[in-house]
């Protein structure tokens, strides 16, 4: 999964090759890893939120993956909750 940064949004390519727009709500660094809190709509109160973790990358594009590990998701989610 890869993304291209814009000032407030990113183009995220899923494992299936589908490109979607995500909007960056917040970012943080925990234990040397960068995380993004993103949503699939900038204005919809019913939008879905996701946490992405930056992966190591050898090229100029930054790659992120969805955080799916429940323990990591809860821990990072708590940090984003405290930041808001």
C-alpha positions in Angstrom: 0.0 0.0 0.0 1.4 3.4 -1.0 0.5 7.0 -0.6 1.4 10.3 -2.1 1.3 13.3 0.3 -0.7 16.4 -0.3 -1.1 19.1 2.3 -4.2 17.6 3.8 -5.0 14.5 1.8 -3.3 11.4 0.4 -3.9 9.0 -2.4 -3.9 5.5 -0.9 -3.5 2.5 -3.0 -5.0 -0.7 -1.5 -3.5 -4.2 -2.0 -6.2 -4.7 -4.7 -4.8 -1.7 -6.6 -7.8 0.6 -5.9 -6.8 4.2 -5.3 -8.8 6.1 -2.7 -8.5 9.6 -1.2 -7.9 9.8 2.5 -7.8 13.0 4.6 -5.1 13.4 7.3 -6.6 14.3 10.6 -3.5 14.0 12.7 0.0 12.5 12.7 2.3 11.4 15.5 5.6 9.5 16.0 5.7 6.6 18.6 8.8 4.6 19.3 10.4 5.9 16.1 7.4 5.0 13.9 5.2 7.5 12.1 1.4 7.1 12.3 -1.4 8.9 10.5 -5.0 9.2 11.6 -7.0 9.5 8.4 -10.6 9.6 7.4 -12.4 8.7 4.1 -14.4 12.0 4.1 -13.4 15.5 5.0 -16.9 16.6 5.7 -19.1 13.6 6.5 -19.8 13.1 10.2 -20.3 9.4 9.5 -16.8 9.0 7.9 -14.7 6.0 8.6 -11.4 6.6 10.4 -8.2 4.6 10.0 -4.8 4.5 11.5 -1.9 4.0 9.1 1.7 3.1 10.0 4.7 4.2 7.9 6.7 1.3 6.4 10.4 1.3 5.7 10.9 2.4 2.1 13.9 2.4 -0.3 12.4 4.8 -2.8 11.2 8.4 -2.6 7.5 7.5 -2.1 6.4 6.9 1.4 4.5 3.6 2.0 1.9 3.1 4.7 -0.1 0.1 5.9 -3.4 -0.1 7.8 -2.8 -0.9 11.5 -4.8 -4.0 12.1 -3.2 -5.5 15.2 -5.8 -4.8 17.9 -3.2 -4.1 20.7 -1.3 -1.6 18.5 -4.5 -0.1 17.2 -5.8 0.6 20.7 -2.5 2.0 21.9 -2.1 4.4 19.0 -5.8 5.3 19.1 -5.4 6.3 22.7 -2.5 8.6 21.7 -4.5 10.2 19.0 -7.4 10.6 21.4 -5.1 12.4 23.9 -3.8 14.7 21.1 -7.3 15.9 20.1 
